[in-house]
Amino acid sequence: MSYIISIYFEKRRKKSNGKCSIKLRVYNKSDNAKKVRYFTTGIHLTKQEFETIWINPDNKNLRGNNKQIYLKLLEFEKRANDVADAMTFFDFAKFEMKLFRKSTDNNSLKYYFDLIINDKLKNNKIGTAESYKYTLSSLEDFSKTDNLTFNIITPQWLKEYENYMLSNNKSYSTIAIYTRTLRAVYNKAIEQNDISNDIYPFGKNKYKIPRTKKVKKALNSQQLKVLFNAEVSNSNEQKAKDFWFFSYSCNGMNLKDIALLKYSDIKDGKFTYYRAKTFDKSAEKTEITIYLTDFTNSVLKKYGNKKKNGYVFDIIDIKQNATIQYKKIKNFTRYINDHIKRIAKEYELPLDLSTYWARHSFATNSLRKGASMEFISEALNHSDLSVTKNYFAGFEDKAKKEFADSLLDF
């Protein structure tokens, strides 16, 4: 046993009525960084009361309030030992979390969702936190309760949830996102030793999360030409078109990364950045370099802030917190997509055209122009070539015909 737990009289901070705080003292013999921590019990006693109730208690003579205090301290100490005993490796953070939560929290789905959501918010992962919120809301809507527990959810329950989602016109992609999020919550609870692997509803001979093939959304070279030369009706459409092609020309740069671009990132005809989406997912951070062209320079000049400090574009403000920045970027993306769709409709381009298409269009058209898969994978900052392959929309019939005709050109 690597820890010692005891009830402690904190004499250093005496209240005006002569009473001191009674705390739980935890000594961790295996922790070199911080061996002792104190946790409040919510009880205050004088030194004499503490000795009477706890140090030298005569259980036969303890009555009334003294008896209640003794039992409360006894239960608190027992609970602390039970929590510590259940831990494979003693850790103060996990110990504190489990000690002060409700006894039913270990089996509560909402408790774990809230735990993860709060952690994501603390780390400014606003979008991920939102995804967990949507998932929990969907599961509660289906079950018609906000008191879901881990043991209620079975493979059959998940299959019924899937059918419920489909009946409400939800796609398999949405179902996959929500069930993967739920699986992550199960994994977290198992990691914390709060639930057993026996009730894990995913995997072989259990519920299988739908695997969906991503729809390839890329404009071909002719469509790109039409969009680039399209005459716009107003400045909003012009701005949407400019930012769409800025993304396309910068190797399919995500709008969030465009919003986070700073003047300090630009130097010697190029700029460098780290992709926000994948930055925290790998220990090795890969810097992406984008070489500026006449077009991208014109966008920087046209929409860049005139002071030429902080963020390049007036999408977000450096003084805003992560939540406000997330909402601003989301609104800006919606603004670009709304106006690019209006151009698409006018010029008979795909009606679901969006900024998402810019990245895929860059990948597909780079390959069609002869770039290697390895070059494109590096440009997109992918960790694996298989990820890059998913971006391609395939080749046009014209390209296939030209290739077939060339087979006998020895």
The 8 nearest C-alpha neighbors of each residue, nearest first, counted from 0:
[[1, 2, 3, 84, 28, 89, 27, 29],
 [2, 0, 28, 29, 27, 3, 89, 26],
 [3, 1, 27, 26, 28, 0, 4, 25],
 [2, 4, 26, 25, 27, 5, 1, 0],
 [5, 3, 25, 24, 26, 2, 80, 23],
 [4, 6, 24, 23, 7, 25, 3, 76],
 [7, 5, 23, 22, 24, 21, 76, 8],
 [6, 8, 22, 21, 23, 24, 9, 5],
 [7, 9, 21, 10, 22, 20, 19, 6],
 [8, 10, 20, 11, 19, 21, 7, 12],
 [11, 9, 12, 19, 8, 13, 20, 46],
 [12, 10, 9, 13, 19, 8, 20, 14],
 [13, 11, 10, 19, 14, 9, 20, 18],
 [12, 14, 19, 18, 17, 10, 11, 15],
 [15, 13, 17, 18, 16, 19, 12, 20],
 [14, 16, 17, 13, 18, 19, 12, 45],
 [17, 15, 14, 18, 13, 45, 19, 44],
 [18, 16, 14, 15, 13, 45, 19, 44],
 [19, 17, 45, 44, 14, 16, 43, 13],
 [20, 18, 13, 43, 44, 10, 9, 45],
 [19, 21, 43, 9, 42, 22, 8, 44],
 [22, 20, 8, 42, 43, 7, 9, 40],
 [23, 21, 39, 7, 40, 38, 6, 37],
 [22, 24, 6, 38, 37, 7, 5, 39],
 [25, 23, 37, 5, 4, 7, 6, 36],
 [26, 24, 4, 36, 35, 3, 37, 27],
 [25, 27, 35, 3, 2, 34, 28, 4],
 [28, 26, 2, 34, 29, 30, 1, 35],
 [27, 29, 1, 2, 30, 26, 34, 31],
 [28, 30, 27, 1, 31, 34, 2, 89],
 [31, 29, 34, 32, 27, 28, 33, 90],
 [30, 32, 33, 34, 29, 28, 27, 35],
 [33, 31, 30, 34, 29, 35, 27, 28],
 [34, 32, 31, 30, 35, 36, 27, 26],
 [33, 35, 27, 30, 26, 28, 31, 32],
 [36, 34, 26, 25, 33, 27, 37, 24],
 [35, 37, 25, 24, 38, 26, 34, 33],
 [36, 38, 24, 23, 22, 25, 39, 35],
 [39, 37, 23, 22, 40, 24, 36, 25],
 [38, 40, 22, 41, 23, 21, 37, 20],
 [39, 41, 22, 42, 21, 38, 23, 75],
 [40, 42, 39, 43, 21, 20, 22, 38],
 [41, 43, 40, 21, 20, 44, 39, 22],
 [44, 42, 20, 19, 18, 21, 41, 45],
 [45, 43, 18, 19, 48, 49, 46, 20],
 [44, 46, 18, 48, 47, 17, 19, 49],
 [45, 47, 49, 48, 50, 44, 18, 19],
 [46, 48, 50, 45, 49, 51, 44, 52],
 [49, 47, 51, 45, 50, 46, 44, 52],
 [50, 48, 46, 52, 47, 51, 53, 44],
 [49, 51, 54, 47, 53, 48, 52, 55],
 [52, 50, 48, 56, 49, 55, 53, 47],
 [51, 53, 56, 49, 50, 69, 48, 65],
 [52, 54, 56, 50, 49, 55, 51, 69],
 [55, 53, 50, 56, 51, 52, 49, 48],
 [56, 54, 51, 50, 53, 57, 52, 49],
 [57, 55, 52, 53, 51, 58, 54, 61],
 [56, 58, 59, 60, 61, 55, 51, 52],
 [57, 59, 61, 60, 56, 66, 62, 52],
 [60, 58, 57, 61, 62, 56, 66, 52],
 [59, 61, 58, 57, 62, 56, 66, 65],
 [62, 60, 66, 58, 59, 65, 57, 63],
 [61, 63, 66, 65, 60, 64, 67, 59],
 [62, 64, 66, 65, 67, 61, 68, 60],
 [63, 65, 67, 66, 68, 62, 61, 69],
 [66, 64, 68, 67, 63, 62, 61, 69],
 [65, 67, 62, 69, 61, 64, 63, 68],
 [68, 66, 64, 70, 65, 69, 71, 63],
 [67, 69, 71, 65, 66, 70, 64, 72],
 [70, 68, 66, 72, 67, 71, 52, 73],
 [71, 69, 73, 67, 68, 72, 74, 66],
 [70, 72, 68, 74, 73, 69, 67, 75],
 [73, 71, 75, 69, 74, 70, 76, 68],
 [72, 74, 70, 76, 71, 75, 69, 77],
 [73, 75, 77, 71, 72, 76, 78, 70],
 [76, 74, 72, 78, 77, 73, 71, 79],
 [75, 77, 79, 73, 74, 78, 72, 80],
 [78, 76, 74, 80, 79, 75, 81, 73],
 [77, 79, 81, 75, 80, 76, 74, 82],
 [78, 80, 76, 82, 77, 81, 98, 75],
 [81, 79, 83, 77, 82, 78, 84, 76],
 [80, 82, 78, 84, 79, 83, 77, 85],
 [83, 81, 79, 85, 80, 84, 78, 98],
 [82, 84, 80, 86, 85, 81, 79, 94],
 [85, 83, 81, 86, 82, 80, 87, 0],
 [86, 84, 82, 83, 81, 87, 192, 80],
 [85, 87, 88, 83, 84, 89, 82, 192],
 [88, 86, 85, 89, 84, 192, 83, 90],
 [89, 87, 86, 90, 83, 1, 85, 84],
 [90, 88, 86, 87, 83, 91, 94, 1],
 [89, 91, 93, 92, 94, 88, 86, 30],
 [90, 92, 94, 93, 95, 89, 36, 27],
 [93, 91, 95, 94, 90, 96, 97, 89],
 [94, 92, 96, 95, 90, 91, 97, 191],
 [93, 95, 91, 97, 92, 96, 98, 90],
 [96, 94, 98, 92, 93, 97, 91, 99],
 [97, 95, 93, 94, 98, 99, 92, 100],
 [98, 96, 94, 100, 95, 99, 93, 82],
 [99, 97, 95, 96, 100, 94, 79, 82],
 [100, 98, 97, 96, 95, 101, 94, 102],
 [99, 101, 97, 98, 96, 102, 104, 103],
 [102, 100, 104, 103, 99, 105, 97, 98],
 [101, 103, 104, 100, 105, 97, 99, 106],
 [104, 102, 101, 105, 106, 107, 100, 110],
 [105, 103, 107, 106, 101, 102, 110, 100],
 [104, 106, 193, 103, 107, 102, 194, 188],
 [107, 105, 104, 148, 149, 103, 108, 194],
 [108, 106, 148, 104, 110, 109, 105, 147],
 [107, 109, 148, 111, 110, 147, 149, 112],
 [110, 108, 112, 111, 107, 113, 147, 146],
 [111, 109, 113, 107, 108, 112, 104, 114],
 [112, 110, 114, 108, 113, 109, 115, 184],
 [111, 113, 109, 115, 114, 110, 116, 108],
 [114, 112, 116, 110, 111, 115, 117, 109],
 [113, 115, 111, 117, 112, 116, 110, 118],
 [114, 116, 118, 112, 117, 113, 119, 111],
 [117, 115, 128, 113, 119, 118, 114, 112],
 [118, 116, 120, 114, 119, 115, 113, 121],
 [117, 119, 115, 121, 116, 120, 114, 122],
 [120, 118, 124, 122, 116, 121, 117, 128],
 [121, 119, 123, 117, 122, 118, 124, 125],
 [122, 120, 118, 119, 123, 117, 124, 116],
 [121, 123, 119, 120, 124, 118, 125, 117],
 [124, 122, 120, 125, 121, 321, 119, 322],
 [125, 123, 119, 127, 120, 122, 126, 128],
 [124, 126, 128, 123, 127, 120, 129, 322],
 [127, 125, 129, 128, 124, 130, 325, 123],
 [126, 128, 130, 129, 124, 125, 131, 119],
 [127, 129, 116, 125, 131, 130, 126, 119],
 [130, 128, 132, 126, 127, 131, 125, 133],
 [129, 131, 127, 133, 128, 132, 134, 126],
 [132, 130, 134, 128, 129, 133, 135, 127],
 [131, 133, 129, 135, 130, 134, 136, 128],
 [134, 132, 136, 130, 131, 135, 137, 129],
 [133, 135, 131, 137, 177, 132, 136, 130],
 [134, 136, 138, 132, 137, 133, 139, 131],
 [137, 135, 133, 139, 134, 138, 140, 132],
 [136, 138, 140, 134, 135, 139, 133, 141],
 [139, 137, 135, 141, 140, 136, 142, 134],
 [138, 140, 142, 136, 144, 141, 137, 143],
 [141, 139, 137, 143, 138, 142, 136, 144],
 [140, 142, 138, 139, 143, 137, 160, 163],
 [141, 143, 139, 144, 140, 138, 147, 145],
 [144, 142, 140, 139, 141, 145, 138, 146],
 [145, 143, 139, 146, 142, 147, 140, 141],
 [144, 146, 139, 147, 143, 109, 142, 140],
 [147, 145, 144, 148, 109, 107, 108, 139],
 [148, 146, 108, 145, 107, 144, 149, 109],
 [149, 147, 107, 108, 106, 151, 150, 146],
 [148, 150, 151, 106, 152, 108, 107, 147],
 [149, 151, 152, 148, 198, 153, 106, 199],
 [152, 150, 149, 148, 153, 147, 156, 198],
 [151, 153, 150, 156, 149, 157, 154, 200],
 [152, 154, 156, 155, 200, 157, 151, 150],
 [155, 153, 206, 157, 200, 156, 205, 158],
 [154, 156, 158, 153, 157, 159, 206, 152],
 [157, 155, 153, 159, 154, 158, 152, 160],
 [158, 156, 160, 154, 159, 155, 161, 153],
 [159, 157, 161, 155, 160, 156, 154, 162],
 [158, 160, 162, 156, 157, 161, 163, 155],
 [161, 159, 157, 163, 158, 162, 156, 164],
 [160, 162, 158, 164, 159, 163, 157, 165],
 [163, 161, 165, 159, 164, 160, 166, 158],
 [162, 164, 160, 166, 161, 165, 159, 167],
 [165, 163, 167, 161, 169, 162, 166, 160],
 [164, 166, 162, 169, 168, 167, 163, 161],
 [165, 167, 163, 164, 168, 162, 169, 161],
 [168, 166, 164, 165, 169, 163, 162, 170],
 [169, 167, 165, 166, 170, 164, 163, 171],
 [170, 168, 165, 164, 167, 173, 171, 174],
 [169, 171, 172, 173, 174, 168, 165, 164],
 [170, 172, 174, 173, 175, 209, 169, 211],
 [171, 173, 175, 170, 174, 211, 176, 209],
 [174, 172, 176, 170, 175, 171, 177, 169],
 [175, 173, 171, 177, 172, 176, 178, 170],
 [174, 176, 172, 178, 173, 209, 177, 208],
 [175, 177, 173, 179, 174, 178, 180, 172],
 [178, 176, 180, 134, 174, 179, 175, 173],
 [177, 179, 181, 175, 180, 176, 174, 182],
 [180, 178, 182, 176, 181, 177, 175, 183],
 [179, 181, 177, 183, 178, 182, 176, 184],
 [182, 180, 178, 184, 183, 179, 177, 185],
 [181, 183, 179, 185, 184, 180, 178, 186],
 [182, 184, 186, 180, 181, 185, 187, 179],
 [183, 185, 187, 181, 182, 186, 188, 180],
 [186, 184, 182, 188, 187, 183, 189, 181],
 [185, 187, 183, 189, 184, 188, 190, 182],
 [186, 188, 190, 184, 185, 189, 183, 191],
 [189, 187, 191, 185, 190, 193, 186, 194],
 [190, 188, 192, 186, 194, 191, 187, 193],
 [189, 191, 187, 188, 192, 186, 193, 194],
 [190, 192, 188, 189, 193, 187, 194, 93],
 [193, 191, 189, 190, 194, 188, 195, 86],
 [194, 192, 105, 188, 191, 189, 195, 106],
 [195, 193, 189, 192, 188, 196, 106, 105],
 [194, 196, 197, 198, 189, 193, 192, 199],
 [195, 197, 199, 198, 189, 194, 200, 186],
 [196, 198, 195, 199, 194, 200, 150, 189],
 [197, 199, 196, 200, 195, 150, 153, 194],
 [198, 200, 196, 197, 201, 185, 195, 153],
 [201, 199, 154, 153, 205, 198, 206, 202],
 [202, 200, 206, 205, 199, 207, 154, 203],
 [203, 201, 205, 207, 206, 204, 200, 199],
 [202, 204, 205, 201, 207, 206, 200, 154],
 [205, 203, 202, 206, 207, 201, 154, 200],
 [204, 206, 202, 203, 201, 154, 200, 207],
 [207, 205, 154, 201, 200, 202, 208, 157],
 [206, 208, 202, 201, 209, 205, 203, 204],
 [207, 209, 175, 210, 206, 178, 179, 201],
 [210, 208, 175, 211, 207, 171, 174, 172],
 [211, 209, 208, 212, 175, 172, 171, 207],
 [212, 210, 172, 213, 209, 171, 175, 214],
 [211, 213, 214, 210, 389, 172, 215, 209],
 [214, 212, 215, 211, 389, 390, 172, 216],
 [213, 215, 216, 212, 392, 211, 390, 389],
 [214, 216, 392, 213, 217, 391, 390, 359],
 [217, 215, 356, 214, 359, 392, 218, 360],
 [216, 218, 360, 359, 356, 392, 215, 219],
 [217, 219, 360, 222, 223, 220, 216, 356],
 [218, 220, 222, 221, 223, 217, 364, 360],
 [219, 221, 223, 222, 224, 218, 364, 225],
 [220, 222, 224, 223, 219, 225, 218, 226],
 [223, 221, 225, 219, 224, 220, 218, 226],
 [224, 222, 220, 226, 221, 225, 218, 227],
 [223, 225, 221, 227, 222, 226, 228, 220],
 [226, 224, 222, 228, 223, 227, 229, 221],
 [227, 225, 229, 223, 224, 228, 222, 343],
 [226, 228, 224, 225, 229, 223, 240, 244],
 [229, 227, 225, 226, 224, 230, 223, 231],
 [230, 228, 226, 227, 225, 231, 346, 342],
 [231, 229, 228, 232, 342, 237, 226, 227],
 [230, 232, 233, 236, 237, 229, 342, 234],
 [231, 233, 236, 230, 234, 237, 235, 342],
 [232, 234, 235, 236, 231, 237, 238, 230],
 [233, 235, 237, 236, 238, 232, 231, 239],
 [236, 234, 238, 237, 233, 239, 338, 335],
 [235, 237, 239, 338, 238, 234, 233, 231],
 [238, 236, 234, 240, 235, 239, 231, 241],
 [237, 239, 241, 235, 236, 240, 234, 242],
 [240, 238, 335, 236, 242, 237, 241, 339],
 [239, 241, 243, 237, 238, 242, 236, 244],
 [240, 242, 238, 244, 243, 239, 245, 237],
 [241, 243, 245, 239, 244, 240, 246, 238],
 [244, 242, 240, 246, 245, 241, 354, 239],
 [243, 245, 247, 246, 241, 242, 248, 240],
 [246, 244, 242, 248, 247, 243, 295, 241],
 [247, 245, 252, 251, 249, 244, 243, 248],
 [246, 248, 251, 244, 357, 245, 249, 361],
 [247, 249, 245, 246, 250, 244, 251, 295],
 [250, 248, 246, 252, 247, 251, 289, 245],
 [251, 249, 252, 248, 247, 361, 378, 379],
 [358, 250, 252, 247, 246, 357, 249, 361],
 [253, 251, 246, 249, 250, 254, 358, 256],
 [252, 254, 256, 255, 251, 257, 246, 358],
 [255, 253, 257, 256, 258, 252, 332, 246],
 [254, 256, 258, 257, 253, 259, 328, 275],
 [257, 255, 259, 253, 258, 254, 260, 275],
 [256, 258, 254, 260, 255, 259, 253, 252],
 [257, 259, 255, 256, 260, 314, 254, 312],
 [260, 258, 256, 257, 310, 255, 261, 311],
 [259, 261, 257, 258, 310, 311, 256, 264],
 [262, 260, 310, 311, 263, 264, 309, 259],
 [261, 263, 264, 265, 311, 308, 309, 307],
 [262, 264, 261, 265, 266, 308, 309, 260],
 [265, 263, 270, 262, 261, 271, 266, 272],
 [266, 264, 270, 262, 263, 269, 271, 267],
 [265, 267, 269, 268, 270, 264, 263, 262],
 [268, 266, 269, 265, 270, 290, 291, 264],
 [269, 267, 291, 266, 290, 270, 265, 292],
 [270, 268, 290, 291, 289, 266, 267, 265],
 [269, 271, 265, 264, 289, 288, 266, 290],
 [272, 270, 288, 287, 264, 289, 286, 265],
 [271, 273, 287, 286, 274, 264, 288, 270],
 [274, 272, 286, 287, 275, 285, 278, 271],
 [273, 275, 276, 278, 277, 256, 272, 287],
 [276, 274, 278, 277, 273, 256, 255, 279],
 [275, 277, 274, 278, 279, 280, 256, 255],
 [276, 278, 280, 275, 279, 274, 281, 273],
 [277, 279, 275, 280, 274, 276, 284, 281],
 [280, 278, 277, 281, 282, 276, 275, 284],
 [281, 279, 277, 278, 282, 276, 283, 284],
 [282, 280, 283, 279, 278, 284, 277, 285],
 [281, 283, 284, 280, 279, 278, 285, 277],
 [284, 282, 281, 285, 278, 280, 279, 286],
 [283, 285, 282, 278, 286, 281, 273, 279],
 [286, 284, 287, 283, 273, 380, 274, 278],
 [285, 287, 273, 272, 271, 284, 288, 274],
 [288, 286, 271, 272, 273, 285, 289, 380],
 [287, 289, 271, 270, 286, 290, 272, 269],
 [290, 288, 270, 269, 249, 271, 291, 287],
 [291, 289, 269, 268, 288, 270, 292, 249],
 [290, 292, 269, 268, 295, 296, 289, 293],
 [293, 291, 295, 294, 296, 290, 268, 248],
 [292, 294, 296, 295, 297, 291, 298, 299],
 [293, 295, 297, 292, 296, 298, 245, 291],
 [294, 296, 298, 292, 297, 293, 291, 245],
 [297, 295, 299, 293, 294, 298, 292, 291],
 [296, 298, 300, 294, 295, 299, 301, 293],
 [299, 297, 301, 295, 300, 296, 302, 294],
 [300, 298, 303, 296, 297, 301, 302, 295],
 [299, 301, 297, 298, 303, 302, 296, 304],
 [300, 302, 298, 299, 297, 303, 296, 304],
 [303, 301, 299, 300, 298, 312, 304, 313],
 [304, 302, 312, 299, 311, 300, 301, 305],
 [303, 305, 306, 307, 312, 311, 313, 302],
 [304, 306, 307, 303, 308, 302, 300, 311],
 [305, 307, 308, 304, 309, 303, 311, 262],
 [308, 306, 305, 304, 262, 311, 309, 303],
 [307, 309, 306, 262, 310, 311, 261, 263],
 [310, 308, 261, 262, 311, 317, 307, 263],
 [309, 311, 261, 260, 312, 259, 262, 308],
 [312, 310, 303, 261, 262, 304, 260, 309],
 [311, 313, 303, 314, 310, 304, 302, 258],
 [314, 312, 315, 304, 311, 316, 310, 303],
 [315, 313, 312, 258, 328, 327, 331, 316],
 [316, 314, 313, 324, 327, 258, 317, 328],
 [317, 315, 318, 319, 313, 314, 310, 324],
 [316, 318, 319, 315, 309, 310, 320, 324],
 [319, 317, 316, 320, 315, 324, 321, 323],
 [320, 318, 316, 317, 323, 324, 321, 315],
 [319, 321, 323, 322, 324, 318, 317, 325],
 [320, 322, 324, 323, 123, 325, 319, 125],
 [323, 321, 325, 324, 320, 125, 326, 123],
 [322, 324, 326, 325, 321, 320, 319, 327],
 [323, 325, 327, 321, 322, 326, 315, 328],
 [326, 324, 322, 328, 323, 327, 321, 329],
 [327, 325, 329, 323, 324, 328, 330, 322],
 [328, 326, 324, 330, 329, 325, 331, 323],
 [329, 327, 331, 325, 330, 326, 332, 324],
 [328, 330, 326, 332, 327, 331, 325, 333],
 [331, 329, 333, 327, 328, 332, 326, 334],
 [330, 332, 334, 328, 333, 329, 327, 335],
 [333, 331, 329, 335, 334, 330, 328, 336],
 [332, 334, 330, 336, 331, 335, 337, 329],
 [333, 335, 331, 337, 332, 336, 330, 338],
 [336, 334, 239, 332, 338, 333, 337, 339],
 [335, 337, 353, 333, 339, 334, 338, 340],
 [338, 336, 334, 340, 335, 339, 333, 341],
 [337, 339, 341, 236, 340, 335, 336, 239],
 [338, 340, 336, 342, 341, 239, 337, 335],
 [341, 339, 343, 338, 342, 337, 352, 350],
 [342, 340, 338, 344, 343, 339, 345, 337],
 [341, 343, 345, 339, 340, 344, 346, 338],
 [344, 342, 348, 340, 346, 341, 345, 347],
 [343, 345, 347, 341, 342, 346, 350, 340],
 [344, 346, 342, 343, 347, 341, 348, 340],
 [345, 347, 343, 344, 348, 342, 229, 225],
 [348, 346, 344, 343, 345, 349, 350, 342],
 [347, 349, 343, 346, 350, 344, 222, 352],
 [350, 348, 351, 352, 343, 347, 344, 340],
 [349, 351, 352, 343, 344, 340, 348, 347],
 [352, 350, 349, 353, 340, 343, 348, 336],
 [353, 351, 350, 349, 340, 356, 343, 339],
 [352, 354, 336, 355, 356, 351, 339, 340],
 [353, 355, 356, 357, 243, 336, 352, 358],
 [354, 356, 353, 357, 358, 359, 216, 352],
 [357, 355, 359, 354, 217, 216, 353, 358],
 [358, 356, 247, 360, 354, 251, 359, 355],
 [251, 359, 357, 361, 360, 356, 247, 355],
 [360, 358, 362, 217, 356, 361, 390, 357],
 [359, 361, 217, 357, 363, 218, 358, 362],
 [360, 362, 358, 359, 364, 247, 363, 251],
 [363, 361, 359, 365, 360, 364, 375, 366],
 [364, 362, 391, 360, 366, 365, 361, 359],
 [363, 365, 367, 366, 361, 362, 360, 368],
 [366, 364, 368, 362, 367, 370, 363, 361],
 [367, 365, 370, 369, 368, 363, 364, 362],
 [366, 368, 364, 369, 365, 363, 370, 394],
 [369, 367, 365, 366, 370, 364, 363, 371],
 [368, 370, 366, 367, 371, 365, 364, 372],
 [371, 369, 366, 365, 368, 374, 372, 375],
 [372, 370, 374, 373, 369, 375, 366, 365],
 [371, 373, 375, 374, 376, 370, 366, 384],
 [372, 374, 376, 371, 375, 377, 384, 370],
 [375, 373, 371, 377, 372, 376, 378, 370],
 [374, 376, 378, 372, 377, 373, 379, 362],
 [377, 375, 373, 379, 381, 378, 374, 387],
 [376, 378, 380, 374, 375, 379, 373, 381],
 [379, 377, 375, 380, 376, 250, 374, 287],
 [378, 380, 376, 377, 381, 375, 250, 251],
 [381, 379, 377, 378, 376, 382, 287, 285],
 [382, 380, 376, 379, 383, 377, 387, 386],
 [381, 383, 380, 384, 386, 376, 377, 387],
 [384, 382, 385, 381, 386, 387, 376, 380],
 [383, 385, 387, 386, 376, 388, 382, 381],
 [386, 384, 388, 387, 383, 389, 382, 381],
 [387, 385, 384, 389, 388, 383, 381, 390],
 [386, 388, 384, 385, 389, 376, 390, 381],
 [387, 389, 385, 390, 386, 391, 384, 372],
 [390, 388, 387, 386, 391, 385, 213, 215],
 [391, 389, 388, 359, 387, 215, 362, 392],
 [390, 392, 363, 393, 389, 388, 215, 362],
 [391, 393, 215, 217, 363, 216, 390, 394],
 [394, 392, 391, 395, 363, 215, 390, 217],
 [393, 395, 398, 396, 392, 399, 367, 397],
 [394, 396, 397, 398, 399, 393, 219, 400],
 [395, 397, 399, 398, 400, 394, 401, 393],
 [398, 396, 400, 395, 399, 401, 394, 402],
 [397, 399, 401, 395, 400, 396, 402, 394],
 [398, 400, 396, 402, 397, 401, 403, 395],
 [399, 401, 403, 397, 402, 398, 396, 404],
 [402, 400, 398, 404, 403, 399, 397, 405],
 [401, 403, 399, 405, 400, 404, 398, 406],
 [404, 402, 400, 405, 406, 401, 399, 407],
 [403, 405, 401, 402, 406, 400, 407, 408],
 [406, 404, 402, 408, 403, 407, 401, 409],
 [405, 407, 403, 408, 404, 402, 409, 401],
 [408, 406, 405, 409, 404, 403, 402, 401],
 [409, 407, 405, 406, 404, 403, 402, 401],
 [408, 407, 406, 405, 404, 403, 402, 401]]
